[in-house]
Amino acid sequence: MNTPARPSLPSAANQADSLALVALYRSTGGANWHVNTNWLTGPLISWSGVVMISGRVAGLNLGGRNLSGELPPEIGELTELVFLYLPSNDLHGTIPSEIGRLTKLTELRLQHNRLTGRLPDSLAGLQALTHLYLSRNRLINLGAGFGTLASLEVAWLNDNLLGGTLPTNIGGLVALREWHLGNNLYSRLPPEIGQLSALEFLDLHDNSFSGSFPAEFGNLSSLQHLDAGDNKLTGLPAEIGGLSALKVLRLDDNRLSGAIPPQLGQLLNLEYLTLRRNELEGTVPPELGNLKQLTYLDLGANRLGGPLPPELGALSALRVLDVRGNYLSGPIPGQFGQLASVRVMDLSRNFFTTIPPEFGALTTLQSLDLHQNLIETLPEGLGGMSGLTSLNLFNNQLTGAIPGSLGDLDNLSELDLSMNRLDGPLPPELGRLERLSELNLEHNRITGPIPSEYGDMPQLRILLLNNNELSGGIPSELGMLPQIRYINLGDNQLSGPIPDSLGNAAKLSGLDLGTNNLTGGLPSSLGSLSQLRSLEVFYNADLSGPIPETFLNLSMSNFRFNFTSLCLPPTESMRDWAFAMGPAFDGPGGPGEVTGVECETATTIEPERPAIAVTLESPYPNPAKGEARLRYSLSEPGPVVLSLYDILGRRLMAIEQGHHSSGSYETSLRTADLSAGMCVVHLEAAGQRLSRILVVSR
């Protein structure tokens, strides 16, 4: 029987080392490695990834080479090994206990594999080990040997399945400076963790730690970075104020309750503090104003109440202040105008009542979010915040006119003052905001015309002025906005025609002009808006005439023109276009209904005679409440039938009928007994049938 040939092993190399590497090659599919240059063929010193010193293997670097299989026990024969790098492969199974024989090993990198089980207790033999990387595996237990690694300085154990309680012998890790334990299953912190006097970096995020930090935590005098976010911790002991070297403290997404310990104000080196999404109550301690190095403070999504302490205005290095989603109340302290470095301030979803005029001094502030508070006035000084890019004050109790000084915010890209009680005219000064991309003033009580200057904003993408009391015409200058995507002017008192110039807004995808007093027809120029997907002009009773055939170029998902006198030209192409839109075609007949929407065309009874002139004016007032007046005229005498139909084409009543002389007629229609909504007035005379929309209101 033939036996496989033994690989040629050079005598200059230690035979045990050579056999160990051959075992590794065979157990991890060496033939399929991405790089296996000279393995089993050339001299051992030429094998790719092998580092030799004085004839012994001192280092092995095979990271990311597609090693697939289990680590062989022969790995323990590499007794001169100083570093073992096998990360980012497909190693599975357990770490062999023989690895404990590598007594000279200083770095072990096995991260990003599929290793399982517990760390072998023989790990205690690695007393020279300083760096251990085992993250992104499926390990379930650290074992007893881990806590004895007295030389260990860096340990990456994150993203495993480690659970239960940390070993109580972890106090033996006297040299440990950096420990990553995030994204595991641990549930309890032992008090022995307080013995890690050299620890500078500790990441415990996304575990299941519960209860409180042990008081011994306060002994970690070297700790600079602590991340225990995304756990189930409930208590924050006062001893945490003893972490005098701490720079980063992350305790977000826990179950911390009670008051914020004022001892946090003793962490004079702290630069980053987040307690976001907990159950903290009480007031914000004024002692936090002592943290002169603090650049980031997030207390959002808790149950904190009362006023913000003015002492926070002394945080001269603060760049981000976030207290959104609490029960904080009262005026915002004027001292906050001294936050000379602040870039982002989110005070939204609280009960603040006043913006101090001192905010005008915050020239570095870029984003100010105060939405959903109880703020009543906008101070004139806001125009001094020259660096501001976003100002959000929607859903407050703002009254009075919008200050024209907001037009001085040259860097502003987003302005939202919607859902307030603002009145008075729109300030034309806002047209100076050349960087503004979104202007939202909807749901206020703003009156007067839309300033033509609003067509001068070259970056404006969204313009929301709906649900106000605006009057006058739509400025033709709005069609000159090169970046505009969406315009909503609905629910106002705008009148006059829709300007042809809107057809120049090439990027417009949505246009809402519903519920106004617009007249005339739809401009054919709108058919050139290739990106238009939504057009709403409903509840404009005097908007009339045929839908332009240029609309055949549009692929709209929403076209609402009910409660108007617009009609569909009776051509096959327009009819097919309307049918293809389905429910998106929402006219007088309802969504998807094309029948009855087509334009009426006059026909002559006697071809050889000129058609008799018949006119039917729009009802007035329209909408009608109680009574509507109807006017029509005939150029020659003849029979007349004046009727009222619902939008489904069912006849409701005969208003007038009989033989009429030529001339003009006016009659009244009692609407008090009619249901609110849209009706259609039909006039039949001289072989013609004319229709006008009537809106009945209550």
N, C-alpha and C positions, 0 to 999 in steps of 0.2 A: 504494500500500500504506500502511495506517495504521501509524503508529509510536507507541509509548507516550509519553504526555505526561511531560515532565521535571517533577519536583516543583518547586514554587515555593520558591526559596531567598532569604531576606531578605538585602539588601545589607549589613546591619550585621554579618553573620556571615562569617567567613572561608570562601571558597568551597571550598577544599580540605578543611576540616573537615567542611563540609556533605556533600560528595560521599563522604567516608570513612564518615560515619554512614549514608548511604543504602546504601552497599555492605554495611555490617554488617547493616542491616535486611533487605536482600534475601538475603544469604547464610545468614542464620540463621532464616529463616521468620518475619519480623517480623509478618506478618498473624496468626500463631498465638501470639504472645507472650501471656502472662497479662495483662500491662499494657503497652500501647503508645500511651498517651494523647498525641495531637497529633503523633505521628510522621508525617512527610511531608505534614502538613496545616497545622499552625500554625507560628508563628515558632520558629526553632531553640531559642531560649532556653526555650520552653514544652514542649519534648519531654521526656517523663517520663524521669527518670534522667540527664539531661544537665546538667552544671554548667558555666556559662560565666563567664569573667572577661575583661573588656575585649574582648569580641567573639570570643574564642577558647575552644574547648572545653578546660576544665582538668580535668574529672572526668567519669567515666562509671560509673554504678552501676546495673547491670542483673542483679543477682544473683537467682536463683530465678525467672526470668520465662519459662522454657521456650524459651530460645534453642537452636535445633537446626540444626547445620550446622558449617561450617568458618569459622575466623577469616579474613577477607579480607586480602590484602596491603595494601589501602588503609588498614588500621589504623595503618600507619606514617606516614600524613599528619597524624595528630593530634599535631603536634610540641610543642604546649604542654601536653599531657596530664600531670597530676601524679599522678592515681590512676585505675586501671582495675580495676573490680570486676565480674567476670562469673562468680562462683561458682555452684555448684548449678544447672547447666543441662545441656544435652546437646550441648556442643561436642565435635567430634571432628576427626580429622586432626592435622596437626602445627602447632606454633606457627610462624607465618610469620617468616622472617628479618627482614622489614621492621620487626618490633617493636623491633629494635635502634636505630631512629631516634628512639625516644621518650626523648630524652636528659634530659628533666626529670622523668621518671617516678620517683616515690618509693615507690609501693605498687602491686604487681601481684597481683591475686587471681583465680586461675583454678582453684581447688580444686573437687573434686567434679564433674568432667566426664569426658569419655572421650578426652582428648588422648593422642596416641601419638607414637612416634619419640623423637628426641633433642632436647635444648634447642639452639636455633641458636647457633652461635659468635658471632653478632652480638649476643648478650646482653651481650657486653663493652661495648657502647655505653651500657648503662644505669648509668652511673657515679654517678647520683644515687639509685639504688634502695636503699631501706633495709629494705623488707618484701616478701618473696616467698612466695606461697602457691600451691603446685602439688600439694598432697596429693590423694589419691584420684583419680588419673588412670591412664594406662597408659604413662607415659614410660619409656624404656629406657636413656637415657644423659644425663649432665649436660652433656656437651660441654666444650669448652675455655674458653668464655667465662665460665662460672659462677665459676671460681676467680679471676677478675679483678675481681669486684664489691667494690671496696675499701670502699664505704659500707654494704654489706649488714649489717644487724643481726639480722634474724629470717628464717629460711628453714624453711618447712614443705614437706617433700618426701616425707613418709611415704605409705605405701600406694600405691606405684607398682610398676614392674617394673625399677627401676634395679639394675644388676648389675655384676659384675666388681670392679675395684679403683677406689677413689675417686681422682679426678684428683690428680696430684702437685702441681698448682699451687694446691691449696686453701689453702696457706699464705698466699696473697694476701688471704684473707678476714679482714683484720686487725680489722674492726669487728664481726665476727659474735659475737653474744651467745647466740643461741638457735637450735639446729639440730635439726630433727626428721627423722630418716631411717628410722624404724621401718617394719617390714613391707615390705622390699625384698629384693633378691637379692645384696647385696654380700658379697664373700668375704674381702677383705683390707683392713686399716687401714694406710695409708702412714705413715711416720714424720713426714711433714710436718704431720700433724694436731697435733703438739705445738707448732706455731708459732701456733696460734689463741689468743693470749694474752688476748683479751677474752671468750672463750667461757665462759658460765655454765651453759648447759643443753645437754646432748647426749643425744639419744635414738637408740640404734642397735638397739633390740630387734627380734627376729623377722627377722633377716637370716641370712646363712650365713657370718658372720665366723668364721675359723678361726685356729689358731695362738695366739700370745700377743699381748697388747697390746704395741705398741712401747714401748721404754723412754722415748721422748720424751713419752709420755703424762704422765709425772710433771711436765712443764713447765707443765701447764695450771693455773696457780696461781689462776685466777679461777673454775674450774669448781665449781659447786655441786650440780649434778644430773647423774648419769651412769646411764643405763639401757642395758645391753647384754645383757639377758636374752634367752632363746630364740635362742641362736646356737650355734656349735660351737667356742668358744674353749677352749683347753686350758691356757693359762698365765696366771698372775697375777704380774706382776713386782713386785719389792720397791719399785720407783720409784713405785708407786701411792700409797705413803705420803707422797709429796710433794704430793698434792692437798689442800693445807692448808685450802681454803675449802669442801671437799666436805661437803654435807649429806645427799645421797641417793646410795646406791650399790647398784644392782640388777644382779647377775650371775647370777641364777637360771636354771636350765635351760640350762646349758652342759656342757662336758666338762672343766671345771677339775680338775686332779689335783695330787697332792702336798700339802704342808702349807699351811695358811692363813698368809700372811705376817704375822709379828708386827708389821710396819711399819703394818698397818692401825690399830694402836693409836695412831699419830701423828695420825690424822684427828680432831682434837679437836672439830671442829664437826659431826661426823657425827651425824645424827639417825635415819637409816633405812639398815639394812644387811641385804641378803638374798643368801645364797650357796646357796640351796636347790636341790636336785636337780642336784648335780654329782658328782664322783668324788674329792672331797677326803679326805685321810687324815691320820693323826697326831692330835695332841691339839688342843683348843681353846686358842689362845694366851692366857695370862693378861693380856697387854697390852691385850686388848679391854676390860678393866676400867678403862682410862683414859678411855673414851669417855663422859664425864659428861653429854653432851647426847643420847645415844642413847635413842630411844623405841621402836625396833622392831629386833629381832635375830632373824633366821631362818637357821639353819644346818641345817635339816632335810634328810633324804634324801641323806646323804653316807655316808662310811665312817669318820667320826671315831670315835676310841676313847679309852679312859682315862677318868679322872674329869673332871668339870666343875671349872674353876678357881674357887676361892672368891672370887677377885678380881672375878668378875662380880657379886657381891653389892654392889659399890660403885656400880652403875649406877642411881643414885637416880631418874633420869628414865624408866627403862625401863617401857614399858607392855605390850609383847608380847615373850615369849621362847619361841622355837620351835626345838627341837633334835630333833624326832621322827625316827624311822627311821635311827638311827645305831648305833654299837657302844659307846656311852658306858656306863660301869660305875661301881660303887662307890656309896657313900652320896651323897645329894644334900647339897651343902654347907649347913651351918647358916647361913652368911652370907646365903643367899638369903632368909632371913627379914627382911633389911634392905631388900628391894626395895619401898620404900614406895609406888611409883606403879604397880606391875605390875597389869595387868588380866587378861591371858591368859598361861598358862604351859602349854605342851605339851611334855612330856618322854616321850611315849609311844614304844613300840617300841624300847626300849633295854635295858640290863641293870642298871638302878639297883636298889639293895638296901634303901635306908632313906629314909623321909621324916623330916626333922628336926622335932623338936617346935617349933622356931622358926617353922615355917610358920603356927602359930596367930596370929602377929603380922601376917599379910598381910591386913589388913582391907579393902584395895581389890581384892584378887584376886576375879575373877568366874568364871573358868573354869580348872580344874586337871585336866589329862588326863595320867594316868600309866599308861594301860592297856598291857598286854603288857610288863611288866618283871619283876623278881624280888623285889618288895617283900613283906615277910613280916608286918609289923605296921602297924596304924593307931594313930598316937599320939593320946592323948586331946586334945591341944591343937588338933586340927583344928576343934573347935567354935568357936574364936576367929575364924575367917575369916568375919566377919559379912557380907561382901559377896558370898560365893560363890553362884553360881547353877547351876554344873555341876561335879560331881565324878565322874570316871571312873577306876576302878581295876580294870576287868575283866581277867581273865587275868593275874593275878599269883600269888603264893604266900602270900596272906594267911591267917593262922590266928587262932584265938581268937575271942572274941565281938565283935560289932559294937558299938563304943562308943556308949553312950547320948548322949554329948555331941554327936553329929551332929544330934540333935534341936534343937540351939541355932542351926543354920544357917537363920535365918528366911527368907532369900531363895532358898534352894535350890529349883531346879525340876527338876533331873535328878540322880539318884544311881544309879550303876552299879557294883556290887561283885560282879558275876557271875563265874563260872568261877574260883573261888578255893577255899580250904579252910576257910572260916569255919565255926565251930560255935557251940554255945550257943544261947540263945533269941533271938528277934527282940526288939529293944528297943522297948518301947511308946512311948518318947520320939519316935520317928520320926513318930508320929501328930500331933505338933505342927507339922509342916512344911506350913503352909497354902498355900504356893506350889508345892509339889512336884507335877509333872505326870507324871514317869516314875520308877518305883522298880523296879530290876532287881537281884534277889538270887539269880537262878537258878544252878543247878549249884554248890551249896556243900554243907555238911553241917549246916545249921542245924536245930535240934531244937525241940520244944515246940510250943505252940499259936500260932496267928495272933492277935496282939493285937486286941481289939475296937477299940482306938484308931485302927487303920488305916482305919476308916470315917469318920474325922473330917477327912480331907484334901480340901477342897472343889475343888481344881484337879487332882486325880489323874486321869490319862487311861490310863496303862498300869501294871499291877501284875503283875510276874513273880516268882513265888516257887517255880516248878517245879523239879524235880530236887533236892530237899532231903530232910530226914527229919522234916518237920513232922507233928504229930499233933493229935488233938482234932478238934473240929468246925469247920465253916466259919462264921465269925462272921456273924450276920445283919446286922451293921452295914455290911458291904461293899455291901449293896444301897442304902445311903444315899449312895453316892459320886455326886454329880450329874454329873460330867464323865467318868466312867470309860468307856473304849472297849474295853479288852481286859484280861481277867483270865486268868492261867495259874497254876493251882495243881496241875498234873499231876505225876505221879511223886513222890508223897509218901506219907504214911501217915494221911491224913485219914479220919475216920470220921463216922458219923451221917448225917442226911439233908441234902439240898441245901436251903438255906433258901428259903422262899417269897419272902423280901424281895428276892432278886436280880431279881425281876420289876419292881422299882422303878427299876432302873438303866437309865433310858430310852435312853441313848446307847450302851449296850453292843452291840458288833458281834462280839466274839469271846469265848468262854468255854471254857476247857480245864480239865476236872476229871478227866482220864483217869488210870488206874493209881493208884487209891487204894483205900480200904475203905469207900466210901460205901454207905449202905443206903437203903431206901425207894424211892420213885418219883421221876419227874421232876415238879417243881411245875408245875401248870397256869399259874401266873403268868408263866412264861417265855414263854408264847405272846403276851404283851403287848409283848415287846421287838421293836418294828417294825424296828429296825436290825440285829438279830442275823443274822449271816451264817454263823457257824461255832460249832458246839457239839460238844464232844468229852467223852464220859463213858465211853469204852471201858475195859476192864479194871477194872471195879468189879463183881465177881461177884455181890454181893448187892443190886445196884440192879435193881429188878424192877417189874413192873406195866405197864399200857398207856401208850403214848405219849399225852400229853394231846391231845384234839381241838382245843384252843386253838392247837396248832402249825400248824393250817391257815392261820393268819394270817401265818406266817413264810415268807420266801423265802430259804432257806439254800443256800449253795454247798458246805457241808461239815457233815455230821451223822454222827458216828462213835459207835456204841453197841455195837459188837461186844464179845464177852466180857462181856456183862451178861445179865440175865434180862428185859430190857425187850422188849416186843412191840408189834405194830401192831394197833390195834383193827380187827376185821373189818368195817369199813364201806366203802362204795364211795368216799366222799369221802376217807377217810384213805388208801385204797389208791391212788387217783388222785394224791394229794399225794406219796406215796412214789415212784410211778412217774415223776412229773414231775421229781423231783430227780435221777434217773439215778444215775451212780456216786457222787454226793455223799451218797446214802443208803447208809451203810456199817454194816450190822448183822451179826447172826450168820451170815447167808447170804453175806456178802461184798458188795463195792461193787455197787450197783444191783440186788441180789437182794431181791425182796419176798416171793417164795414161801417158805413155811416160817418167816416172821418174825411172822405174824399170831398174835394171842392165841388160846389154846385155850379153847373154851367147853364147859362140861359139858353133856351131854345125858342125859336120862332114858330108861331102857329101857322102862319102863312108865309112861306119862303119868299114870296114875291113882295111882301110888305116889310118895312123896317120893324125891328123888334120894339115892343112897347116898353118904355122905361119904367121899371119898378124898383123902388128903393126901400130898404129896411134899416133904420139906424140902430146903433147899439142901445140897449135899455139903459135908463138912468134913473136913480143912481144905481151903480153896479159895483159891488154887491148891494142888493136891495134888502131893506129891513122894513117890513110892513106893506110897502107899496112901491111899484115900479111904473115908470112912464114909458110907453111904446110909441114910436113915430114911424110912419111909412108914407109913401106917396105913389101915385099912379099918373102916367102921362095921358092915358085914355081911360074911359069908363069900362067897367067889366066886373065879373064876380070876384070876390075876395074871401079867403079863408085864413084867419089868423089864429094859430093854435099853439099850445104849450106841450112839450114832450119831455120825458126824462132822458137821462143819458143812454138808456138802453133802447131808445126809440119807441117807447110806449106813450101813447097820447094821454095826457093828463086832463086837458080841458080845451074847449073851443072858446077863444077869447072874443072873436068877432067873425061873422060870416054874413054874406049877402052881396047885393049888387051895389057898387060904389061908383060915383062920378069921378072924373079925373080931379086930381088935387092932392093936397097933403092932409094927413090924418094923425091924430094923437089920441091915445086911449090909456086908461090906467089898468093895472093888474094888481089885484090884492094878493100879497104874498104871505100874509100872516098865517094863513091856513096851510101853507106849503111846508114840506120838510126842508130843513137846511141842506144846502148842497147846490149842485149845478143842474140847471134846466136848459132847454133849447127852445127858443121862440122861432116858429116857422110861419112864413108868409107865402101863400100860394095865390098868384094872380097872373093873368095874361100868359098862362102856360109856363110860368117861372116859379121856382121855389127857392126862397132865400131863408137863411138861418142866422141867428145871433145867440151867443151864450148869455145866460142870465144866472148870476150867483145869488142864491137866497141865503141870507144870514139871519141870525137871531139876535 
